[in-house]
């Protein structure tokens, strides 16, 4: 009579030779630990990124420009139409430091038609050529840039066709008289180009 194999002999042998349920448990434990590490790293990185952004944010802020500033009283502008130079006083923020009531620029003011005229003209004191300060010459009744001898008339127009300045003096057209005070929309312009372009 042929020998009949026992039930143990008919069971297929495990190809891996290990415990399947134990391996699954180990894998679940590994993924749980990996997820915990990733979440922990993300929670630590978030405040670091936020803090770094807050630290660098002041560097992204631009200088103030194109705003109205009170310059002086109308009574301080000469009645005979002679240009007078006045500073622009305002708060200035440089990176993380705030400076209160400091000069941020200067302009020339003059009454357009002299006495009894409340219309005021404003000109930038910065020469469009290289950024030197333009001065008023009472003898010629015009403006002169001492750096490269650029001459302008009383309205800021170039008087020399061979002038080093690529354009006329920059006007500040927005001038308002508010309750006896002169307010000007002040901004600076790019130098060395023929077109009048405000600095960004």
ROSE-4610 file (N, C-alpha, C; in Angstrom, 1 decimal, always signed):
// ROSE-4610
residu = [X/X/X/X/X/X/X/X/X/X/X/X/X/X/X/X/X/X/X/X/X/X/X/X/X/X/X/X/X/X/X/X/X/X/X/X/X/X/X/X/X/X/X/X/X/X/X/X/X/X/X/X/X/X/X/X/X/X/X/X/X/X/X/X/X/X/X/X/X/X/X/X/X/X/X/X/X/X/X/X/X/X/X/X/X/X/X/X/X/X/X/X/X/X/X/X/X/X/X/X/X/X/X/X/X/X/X/X/X/X/X/X/X/X/X/X/X/X/X/X/X/X/X/X/X/X/X/X/X/X/X/X/X/X/X/X/X/X/X/X/X/X/X/X/X/X/X/X/X/X/X/X/X/X/X/X/X/X/X/X/X/X/X/X/X/X/X/X/X/X/X/X/X/X/X/X/X/X/X/X/X/X/X/X/X/X/X/X/X/X/X/X/X/X/X/X/X/X/X/X/X/X/X/X/X/X/X/X/X/X/X/X/X/X/X/X/X/X/X/X/X/X/X/X/X/X/X/X/X/X/X/X/X/X/X/X/X/X/X/X/X/X/X/X/X/X/X/X/X/X/X/X/X/X/X/X/X/X/X/X/X/X/X/X/X/X/X/X/X/X/X/X/X/X/X/X/X/X/X/X/X/X/X/X/X/X/X/X/X/X/X/X/X/X/X/X/X/X/X/X/X/X/X/X/X/X/X/X/X/X/X/X/X/X/X/X/X/X/X/X/X/X/X/X/X/X/X/X/X/X/X/X/X/X/X/X/X/X/X/X/X/X/X/X/X/X/X/X/X/X/X/X/X/X/X/X/X/X/X/X/X/X/X/X/X/X/X/X/X/X/X/X/X/X/X/X/X/X/X/X/X/X/X/X/X/X/X/X/X/X/X/X/X/X/X/X/X/X/X/X/X/X/X/X/X/X/X/X/X/X/X/X/X/X/X/X/X/X/X/X/X/X/X/X/X/X/X/X/X/X/X/X/X/X/X/X/X/X/X/X/X/X/X/X/X/X/X/X/X/X/X/X/X/X/X/X/X/X/X/X/X/X/X/X/X/X/X/X/X/X/X/X/X/X/X/X/X/X/X/X/X/X/X/X/X/X/X/X/X/X/X/X/X/X/X/X/X/X/X/X/X/X/X/X/X/X/X/X/X/X/X/X/X/X/X/X/X/X/X/X/X/X/X/X/X/X/X/X/X/X/X/X/X/X/X/X/X/X/X/X/X/X/X/X/X/X/X/X/X/X/X/X/X/X/X/X/X/X/X/X/X/X/X/X/X/X/X/X/X/X/X/X/X/X/X/X/X/X/X/X/X/X/X/X/X/X/X/X/X/X/X/X/X/X/X/X/X/X/X/X]
num = [1/1/1/2/2/2/3/3/3/4/4/4/5/5/5/6/6/6/7/7/7/8/8/8/9/9/9/10/10/10/11/11/11/12/12/12/13/13/13/14/14/14/15/15/15/16/16/16/17/17/17/18/18/18/19/19/19/20/20/20/21/21/21/22/22/22/23/23/23/24/24/24/25/25/25/26/26/26/27/27/27/28/28/28/29/29/29/30/30/30/31/31/31/32/32/32/33/33/33/34/34/34/35/35/35/36/36/36/37/37/37/38/38/38/39/39/39/40/40/40/41/41/41/42/42/42/43/43/43/44/44/44/45/45/45/46/46/46/47/47/47/48/48/48/49/49/49/50/50/50/51/51/51/52/52/52/53/53/53/54/54/54/55/55/55/56/56/56/57/57/57/58/58/58/59/59/59/60/60/60/61/61/61/62/62/62/63/63/63/64/64/64/65/65/65/66/66/66/67/67/67/68/68/68/69/69/69/70/70/70/71/71/71/72/72/72/73/73/73/74/74/74/75/75/75/76/76/76/77/77/77/78/78/78/79/79/79/80/80/80/81/81/81/82/82/82/83/83/83/84/84/84/85/85/85/86/86/86/87/87/87/88/88/88/89/89/89/90/90/90/91/91/91/92/92/92/93/93/93/94/94/94/95/95/95/96/96/96/97/97/97/98/98/98/99/99/99/100/100/100/101/101/101/102/102/102/103/103/103/104/104/104/105/105/105/106/106/106/107/107/107/108/108/108/109/109/109/110/110/110/111/111/111/112/112/112/113/113/113/114/114/114/115/115/115/116/116/116/117/117/117/118/118/118/119/119/119/120/120/120/121/121/121/122/122/122/123/123/123/124/124/124/125/125/125/126/126/126/127/127/127/128/128/128/129/129/129/130/130/130/131/131/131/132/132/132/133/133/133/134/134/134/135/135/135/136/136/136/137/137/137/138/138/138/139/139/139/140/140/140/141/141/141/142/142/142/143/143/143/144/144/144/145/145/145/146/146/146/147/147/147/148/148/148/149/149/149/150/150/150/151/151/151/152/152/152/153/153/153/154/154/154/155/155/155/156/156/156/157/157/157/158/158/158/159/159/159/160/160/160/161/161/161/162/162/162/163/163/163/164/164/164/165/165/165/166/166/166/167/167/167/168/168/168/169/169/169/170/170/170/171/171/171/172/172/172/173/173/173/174/174/174/175/175/175/176/176/176/177/177/177/178/178/178/179/179/179/180/180/180/181/181/181/182/182/182/183/183/183/184/184/184/185/185/185/186/186/186/187/187/187/188/188/188/189/189/189/190/190/190/191/191/191/192/192/192/193/193/193/194/194/194/195/195/195/196/196/196/197/197/197/198/198/198/199/199/199/200/200/200]
x = [+0.9/+0.0/+0.9/+0.5/+1.3/+1.1/+2.2/+2.2/+1.5/+0.5/-0.2/+0.5/+0.9/+1.6/+0.7/+1.3/+0.6/+0.2/-0.7/-1.2/-0.1/+0.9/+2.0/+2.8/+2.9/+3.7/+3.1/+1.7/+1.0/+1.0/+1.3/+1.3/+2.5/+2.3/+3.4/+4.3/+5.6/+6.5/+6.5/+6.8/+6.8/+8.1/+8.0/+9.1/+10.1/+9.5/+10.3/+10.9/+10.3/+10.8/+10.6/+9.7/+9.5/+8.0/+7.8/+6.4/+5.8/+4.7/+4.1/+3.5/+2.8/+2.1/+3.2/+4.3/+5.3/+6.0/+6.1/+6.7/+5.8/+4.5/+3.5/+3.5/+3.6/+3.7/+4.9/+6.1/+7.3/+7.2/+6.6/+6.5/+5.6/+4.5/+3.6/+4.4/+5.2/+6.0/+7.0/+7.6/+8.6/+7.9/+6.8/+6.1/+5.6/+5.1/+4.7/+5.8/+7.0/+8.1/+8.6/+8.6/+9.0/+8.0/+6.7/+5.7/+5.9/+6.2/+6.4/+7.6/+8.7/+9.9/+9.6/+8.9/+8.6/+7.7/+6.7/+5.8/+6.6/+7.5/+8.2/+9.2/+9.8/+10.7/+9.9/+8.7/+7.8/+7.4/+7.1/+6.7/+7.8/+9.0/+10.2/+10.6/+10.4/+10.8/+9.8/+8.6/+7.6/+7.9/+8.2/+8.6/+9.9/+10.8/+12.1/+11.8/+11.0/+10.7/+10.0/+9.0/+8.3/+9.2/+10.0/+11.0/+11.9/+12.4/+13.4/+12.7/+11.4/+10.7/+10.5/+10.1/+9.9/+11.2/+12.3/+13.7/+14.1/+13.8/+14.2/+13.1/+11.9/+10.9/+11.3/+11.9/+12.3/+13.1/+13.9/+14.8/+14.0/+12.7/+11.9/+11.1/+11.1/+10.3/+11.1/+10.3/+10.9/+10.9/+11.8/+11.8/+10.5/+10.1/+8.9/+9.1/+8.1/+8.2/+6.8/+6.6/+5.4/+4.3/+4.6/+3.7/+3.7/+2.6/+2.5/+3.2/+4.0/+4.7/+4.5/+4.3/+4.2/+5.7/+5.9/+7.3/+7.5/+6.7/+6.8/+5.5/+5.5/+4.4/+4.5/+3.4/+3.4/+4.2/+4.0/+4.7/+6.2/+6.8/+8.2/+8.8/+7.9/+8.3/+8.4/+9.6/+9.8/+8.7/+8.2/+7.1/+7.6/+8.9/+9.4/+9.7/+9.4/+9.6/+11.0/+11.8/+13.1/+13.0/+13.7/+13.6/+14.2/+13.7/+14.2/+14.3/+15.3/+15.5/+14.9/+14.2/+13.6/+13.8/+14.0/+14.2/+12.8/+12.8/+11.6/+11.9/+11.1/+11.2/+10.2/+10.6/+9.7/+10.3/+9.6/+10.1/+10.7/+11.9/+12.5/+12.9/+12.5/+12.8/+13.9/+15.0/+16.2/+16.3/+15.9/+15.9/+15.1/+15.7/+14.9/+14.9/+15.5/+15.6/+14.7/+13.9/+13.0/+13.6/+13.8/+14.4/+13.2/+13.0/+11.9/+12.3/+11.5/+11.7/+13.1/+13.5/+14.8/+14.7/+15.6/+15.6/+15.7/+14.7/+14.8/+15.0/+15.1/+15.4/+15.2/+15.4/+15.3/+14.7/+14.0/+13.4/+13.5/+13.4/+13.3/+11.8/+11.4/+10.0/+10.1/+9.2/+9.2/+7.7/+7.3/+6.0/+6.1/+5.2/+5.3/+5.3/+4.5/+4.5/+4.7/+5.5/+5.9/+4.8/+4.8/+4.0/+2.5/+1.8/+0.4/-0.1/+0.8/+0.4/+0.6/-0.4/-0.3/+0.1/+0.3/+0.7/+2.2/+2.6/+4.0/+4.5/+5.7/+6.4/+7.5/+7.6/+8.6/+9.5/+10.8/+11.9/+12.8/+13.2/+14.1/+15.5/+16.2/+17.6/+18.6/+18.2/+19.2/+19.4/+20.6/+20.9/+20.6/+19.9/+19.6/+20.8/+22.0/+23.2/+23.8/+24.3/+25.0/+24.6/+23.5/+23.0/+23.6/+24.4/+24.9/+23.8/+24.0/+23.0/+23.1/+22.0/+22.0/+21.8/+22.5/+22.3/+21.7/+21.1/+20.6/+21.6/+21.8/+22.8/+22.0/+22.1/+21.3/+21.8/+23.0/+23.6/+22.9/+22.9/+22.3/+20.8/+20.3/+18.9/+18.5/+19.4/+19.2/+19.8/+19.8/+20.4/+21.7/+22.6/+23.9/+24.3/+24.7/+25.2/+26.7/+27.4/+28.8/+29.7/+29.1/+29.9/+30.4/+29.5/+29.9/+29.4/+29.2/+28.8/+27.6/+26.5/+25.3/+24.4/+24.0/+23.2/+21.7/+20.8/+19.4/+18.8/+17.7/+17.1/+16.2/+15.5/+14.7/+13.6/+13.2/+12.1/+12.7/+14.0/+14.7/+15.1/+14.9/+15.3/+16.7/+17.3/+18.8/+19.0/+20.0/+20.3/+21.5/+22.2/+23.4/+23.0/+23.0/+22.7/+23.7/+24.9/+26.0/+26.0/+25.0/+24.9/+25.2/+25.9/+26.1/+24.8/+23.9/+22.6/+21.8/+21.3/+20.5/+19.1/+18.7/+17.3/+17.2/+16.1/+15.9/+15.8/+15.8/+15.6/+14.3/+14.2/+12.9/+11.9/+10.8/+9.7/+8.9/+8.3/+7.4/+6.0/+5.2/+4.0/+2.9/+2.9/+1.8/+2.1/+1.7/+1.9/+0.5/+0.3/-1.0/-0.8/-1.7/-1.7/-2.8/-2.5/-3.5/-3.4/-4.4/-4.5/-3.2/-2.6/-1.4/-0.1/-0.2/+1.0/+1.2/+2.5/+2.8/+3.0/+2.2/+2.4/+2.8/+3.8/+4.3/+4.4/+4.0/+4.2/+5.6/+6.4/+7.9/+8.3/+9.1/+9.7/+11.0/+11.8/+13.1/+13.1/+14.0/+14.0/+15.3/+15.3/+16.5/+17.4/+18.7/+19.7/+20.3/+20.9/+21.7/+20.9/+19.6/+18.7/+18.0/+17.5/+16.9/+15.4/+14.8/+13.4/+13.3/+12.3/+12.0/+11.3/+12.0/+11.4/+11.5/+10.4/+10.5/+11.2/+12.0/+12.6/+11.6/+11.7/+10.8/+11.1]
y = [-1.2/+0.0/+1.2/+2.2/+3.4/+4.3/+4.9/+5.8/+7.1/+7.5/+8.8/+9.8/+10.9/+12.0/+12.5/+12.9/+13.5/+14.9/+15.4/+16.8/+17.8/+17.6/+18.5/+18.6/+17.4/+17.3/+18.0/+18.1/+18.7/+20.2/+20.8/+22.3/+22.9/+23.9/+24.5/+25.2/+25.2/+25.8/+27.3/+28.1/+29.6/+29.9/+30.7/+31.0/+32.0/+32.8/+33.8/+33.3/+32.3/+31.7/+32.7/+33.8/+34.7/+34.8/+35.7/+35.8/+37.0/+36.8/+37.9/+39.0/+38.6/+39.6/+40.4/+39.8/+40.6/+41.6/+41.2/+42.2/+43.4/+43.1/+44.2/+45.2/+44.6/+45.5/+46.4/+45.8/+46.5/+47.6/+47.3/+48.4/+49.5/+49.2/+50.3/+51.1/+50.5/+51.3/+52.2/+51.7/+52.5/+53.8/+53.5/+54.7/+55.7/+55.2/+56.1/+57.0/+56.4/+57.1/+58.1/+57.7/+58.7/+59.8/+59.6/+60.6/+61.6/+61.1/+61.9/+62.8/+62.3/+63.1/+64.2/+63.9/+64.9/+66.0/+65.6/+66.6/+67.5/+66.8/+67.6/+68.6/+68.2/+69.1/+70.3/+70.0/+71.1/+72.1/+71.5/+72.4/+73.3/+72.8/+73.6/+74.6/+74.2/+75.1/+76.3/+76.1/+77.2/+78.5/+78.4/+79.7/+80.3/+79.4/+79.9/+80.7/+80.2/+80.9/+82.2/+82.2/+83.4/+84.4/+84.0/+84.9/+85.5/+84.7/+85.2/+86.3/+86.0/+87.0/+88.3/+88.2/+89.4/+90.2/+89.4/+90.1/+90.8/+90.3/+90.9/+91.9/+91.9/+92.7/+94.2/+94.8/+96.2/+96.5/+95.6/+95.8/+95.9/+95.4/+95.4/+96.7/+97.5/+98.7/+99.8/+100.5/+101.5/+102.9/+103.7/+105.1/+105.8/+106.7/+107.4/+108.4/+108.5/+109.4/+109.6/+110.8/+111.1/+111.5/+111.8/+112.2/+113.8/+114.3/+115.7/+116.0/+117.1/+117.5/+119.0/+119.4/+120.8/+121.3/+122.4/+122.9/+124.1/+125.1/+126.4/+127.1/+128.4/+129.2/+130.0/+130.5/+131.3/+132.6/+133.1/+134.4/+134.3/+133.1/+132.9/+132.8/+132.7/+132.7/+134.2/+134.6/+136.0/+136.5/+137.7/+138.3/+138.8/+139.0/+139.6/+138.5/+137.2/+136.2/+135.5/+135.9/+135.3/+133.9/+133.0/+131.6/+131.5/+130.7/+130.5/+128.9/+128.5/+127.1/+126.7/+125.6/+125.1/+123.6/+123.1/+121.6/+121.0/+119.7/+118.8/+118.0/+118.3/+117.6/+116.6/+115.4/+114.3/+113.2/+112.1/+111.0/+110.1/+109.5/+108.6/+107.3/+106.2/+104.9/+104.2/+103.9/+103.3/+101.9/+100.9/+99.5/+99.4/+99.2/+99.0/+100.3/+101.4/+102.6/+103.7/+104.3/+105.4/+106.7/+107.6/+108.9/+109.9/+110.7/+111.6/+113.0/+113.6/+115.0/+115.3/+114.7/+114.9/+115.3/+116.0/+116.5/+115.2/+115.1/+114.1/+114.6/+115.9/+116.6/+118.1/+118.8/+120.2/+120.6/+121.8/+122.3/+123.8/+124.4/+125.8/+126.2/+127.2/+127.8/+129.2/+129.6/+131.0/+131.3/+132.6/+133.0/+133.3/+132.7/+132.7/+134.1/+135.0/+136.4/+137.4/+137.1/+138.1/+138.4/+139.6/+140.1/+139.9/+139.7/+139.5/+138.3/+137.3/+136.2/+134.9/+134.2/+133.0/+131.7/+131.9/+130.7/+130.5/+129.3/+129.0/+127.9/+128.1/+127.1/+126.4/+125.0/+124.3/+123.6/+123.7/+123.0/+122.2/+121.0/+120.2/+120.9/+120.8/+121.3/+120.4/+119.2/+118.2/+118.3/+118.5/+118.6/+117.3/+117.3/+116.0/+115.3/+116.0/+115.4/+114.3/+114.8/+113.8/+113.9/+114.7/+114.7/+115.8/+116.7/+117.8/+118.8/+119.6/+120.6/+121.9/+122.3/+123.5/+124.7/+125.8/+127.0/+128.1/+129.1/+130.3/+131.4/+131.9/+133.0/+134.3/+135.2/+136.4/+137.3/+137.3/+138.1/+137.8/+136.6/+136.2/+135.9/+135.9/+135.6/+134.2/+133.3/+131.9/+130.9/+129.7/+128.6/+128.1/+127.7/+127.2/+125.9/+124.9/+123.6/+123.8/+123.9/+124.1/+122.9/+121.7/+120.6/+120.6/+120.9/+120.8/+122.1/+123.2/+124.5/+124.4/+123.8/+123.8/+125.0/+125.8/+127.0/+126.7/+127.3/+127.2/+128.6/+128.9/+130.2/+130.1/+131.1/+131.2/+130.2/+129.7/+128.7/+127.3/+127.2/+125.8/+125.3/+126.1/+125.7/+125.9/+124.9/+125.0/+126.3/+127.0/+128.2/+127.9/+126.8/+126.5/+125.3/+125.3/+124.1/+123.0/+123.3/+122.3/+121.9/+122.1/+121.9/+120.4/+120.1/+118.7/+118.0/+118.9/+118.3/+117.8/+116.5/+116.0/+116.5/+117.3/+117.8/+119.1/+119.8/+120.9/+120.5/+121.5/+121.1/+120.5/+119.6/+118.9/+119.7/+119.9/+120.6/+119.7/+120.2/+119.5/+120.2/+119.7/+120.4/+120.5/+119.6/+119.5/+120.4/+121.6/+122.6/+123.1/+123.0/+123.5/+124.5/+125.4/+126.4/+126.0/+125.6/+125.1/+126.0/+126.9/+127.7/+128.5/+129.0/+129.8/+129.0/+127.7/+126.9/+126.3/+126.1/+125.6/+124.1/+123.3/+121.8/+121.4/+120.5/+120.0/+118.5/+118.0/+116.5/+116.3/+115.7/+115.6/+114.3/+114.2/+113.0/+113.3/+112.2/+112.4/+111.7/+112.1/+111.6/+111.0/+110.2/+109.5/+110.5/+110.3/+111.2/+110.6/+111.5/+111.1/+110.7/+110.9/+110.5/+111.8/+111.8/+112.9/+113.0/+111.9/+111.9/+112.1/+112.7/+112.9/+111.7/+110.9/+109.6/+109.6/+109.4/+109.3/+108.0/+108.2/+107.0/+106.1/+104.8/+103.8/+103.5]
z = [+0.0/+0.0/+0.0/-0.8/-0.9/+0.3/+0.7/+1.9/+1.5/+2.4/+2.2/+3.0/+2.4/+3.2/+4.3/+5.3/+6.4/+6.1/+6.9/+6.7/+6.8/+7.6/+7.7/+6.5/+5.9/+4.7/+3.5/+3.5/+2.3/+2.4/+3.5/+3.6/+2.9/+2.0/+1.3/+2.3/+2.0/+2.9/+2.7/+3.7/+3.5/+2.8/+1.7/+0.9/+1.6/+2.5/+3.2/+4.5/+5.0/+6.2/+7.4/+7.3/+8.4/+8.8/+9.8/+10.3/+9.5/+8.7/+7.9/+8.8/+9.8/+10.7/+11.4/+11.8/+12.4/+11.5/+10.3/+9.3/+9.1/+9.0/+8.7/+9.9/+11.1/+12.3/+12.3/+11.9/+11.8/+10.8/+9.6/+8.6/+9.1/+9.8/+10.3/+11.3/+12.1/+13.1/+12.4/+11.3/+10.6/+10.0/+9.3/+8.7/+9.7/+10.8/+11.9/+12.4/+12.6/+13.1/+12.0/+10.7/+9.6/+9.6/+9.7/+9.6/+10.8/+12.0/+13.1/+12.9/+12.3/+12.1/+11.1/+10.0/+9.0/+9.6/+10.4/+11.0/+12.0/+12.7/+13.7/+13.0/+11.9/+11.2/+10.6/+10.1/+9.6/+10.6/+11.8/+12.9/+13.4/+13.3/+13.7/+12.6/+11.3/+10.2/+10.1/+10.4/+10.2/+11.0/+12.3/+13.0/+12.5/+12.1/+11.5/+10.3/+9.4/+8.1/+8.4/+9.3/+9.6/+10.3/+11.2/+11.8/+10.8/+9.9/+8.9/+8.0/+7.6/+6.8/+7.5/+8.8/+9.6/+9.8/+9.8/+10.0/+8.7/+7.6/+6.3/+5.8/+6.3/+5.8/+5.7/+6.7/+6.6/+5.4/+4.9/+3.8/+2.5/+2.5/+1.3/+1.2/+2.3/+2.3/+1.5/+0.6/-0.2/+0.5/+0.1/+0.6/+0.2/+1.1/+0.8/-0.4/-1.2/-2.3/-2.9/-3.5/-4.1/-3.2/-2.0/-0.9/-0.8/-0.3/+0.0/+1.4/+1.4/+2.6/+2.8/+4.0/+4.3/+4.3/+3.5/+3.3/+4.1/+4.0/+4.7/+4.6/+5.1/+5.0/+3.7/+3.2/+2.0/+2.2/+3.4/+3.8/+3.7/+3.8/+3.8/+2.3/+1.4/+0.0/-0.5/-1.0/-1.4/-2.3/-2.0/-2.8/-4.2/-4.3/-5.6/-6.6/-6.3/-7.3/-7.2/-6.3/-6.2/-5.6/-6.2/-5.7/-4.3/-3.4/-2.1/-1.9/-1.2/-1.0/+0.4/+0.4/+1.6/+1.7/+2.9/+3.1/+3.2/+2.9/+3.1/+4.4/+5.4/+6.7/+6.8/+7.2/+7.4/+8.2/+8.5/+9.2/+8.1/+8.4/+7.4/+8.1/+7.4/+8.0/+7.1/+7.8/+7.1/+7.7/+6.9/+7.4/+8.7/+9.9/+11.1/+12.0/+11.5/+12.4/+11.8/+12.7/+12.3/+12.8/+11.9/+12.2/+12.1/+13.2/+13.3/+12.8/+12.0/+11.6/+11.1/+10.0/+9.4/+8.0/+7.4/+6.0/+5.1/+4.2/+3.2/+1.8/+1.7/+0.4/+0.5/-0.6/-0.7/-2.0/-2.0/-3.2/-3.2/-4.4/-4.6/-4.8/-4.1/-4.2/-4.6/-5.5/-5.9/-6.4/-6.1/-6.6/-8.1/-8.8/-10.3/-10.8/-10.4/-10.9/-9.9/-8.9/-7.9/-6.9/-6.5/-5.3/-5.6/-4.5/-4.5/-5.4/-5.5/-6.3/-5.4/-5.3/-4.4/-5.2/-6.5/-7.3/-7.1/-6.6/-6.2/-7.1/-7.6/-8.5/-7.6/-7.8/-7.1/-8.0/-7.7/-8.6/-7.6/-8.1/-7.4/-7.4/-6.3/-6.2/-6.8/-7.2/-7.7/-9.2/-9.6/-11.0/-11.7/-12.9/-13.6/-14.1/-14.2/-14.8/-13.9/-12.7/-11.8/-10.4/-10.1/-8.7/-7.8/-8.4/-7.6/-7.2/-6.2/-5.8/-6.6/-7.2/-8.0/-7.0/-7.4/-6.6/-7.4/-6.7/-7.4/-7.4/-8.6/-8.8/-9.0/-8.0/-8.0/-9.1/-9.5/-10.6/-11.9/-12.2/-13.5/-13.5/-12.2/-12.0/-12.6/-12.4/-12.9/-11.9/-12.3/-11.5/-12.2/-11.3/-11.7/-11.0/-11.7/-11.1/-11.1/-10.0/-9.9/-10.3/-10.4/-10.7/-12.1/-13.1/-14.5/-15.2/-14.4/-15.0/-15.9/-15.4/-16.2/-15.7/-16.7/-16.4/-16.7/-15.9/-16.1/-15.8/-16.5/-16.3/-15.0/-14.7/-13.5/-13.5/-14.6/-14.7/-14.8/-14.7/-14.7/-16.1/-17.1/-18.4/-18.7/-19.4/-19.8/-20.7/-20.4/-21.2/-22.2/-22.0/-22.8/-23.6/-24.9/-25.7/-25.5/-25.1/-24.8/-23.4/-22.7/-21.2/-21.0/-19.9/-19.5/-19.0/-18.5/-18.0/-19.2/-19.1/-20.2/-20.3/-19.4/-19.4/-18.5/-18.6/-17.7/-16.2/-15.3/-13.9/-13.8/-12.8/-12.6/-11.8/-12.3/-11.7/-10.8/-9.8/-8.9/-9.1/-10.0/-10.4/-9.4/-8.5/-7.5/-6.3/-6.3/-5.2/-4.8/-3.5/-2.9/-1.8/-1.7/-0.6/+0.3/+1.5/+2.5/+3.8/+3.9/+5.1/+5.3/+4.3/+4.4/+4.4/+4.3/+4.2/+2.8/+2.4/+1.1/+1.2/+0.5/+0.5/-0.9/-1.0/-2.2/-2.3/-3.4/-3.6/-4.0/-3.1/-3.3/-3.8/-4.8/-5.2/-5.9/-6.1/-6.7/-8.1/-9.0/-10.4/-10.8/-11.7/-12.2/-12.8/-12.6/-13.2/-14.5/-15.3/-16.4/-17.6/-17.6/-18.8/-19.2/-20.5/-21.1/-20.6/-20.3/-19.8/-18.3/-17.9/-16.5/-16.0/-15.2/-14.7/-13.2/-12.5/-11.0/-10.6/-9.5/-8.9/-8.3/-8.5/-8.0/-6.5]
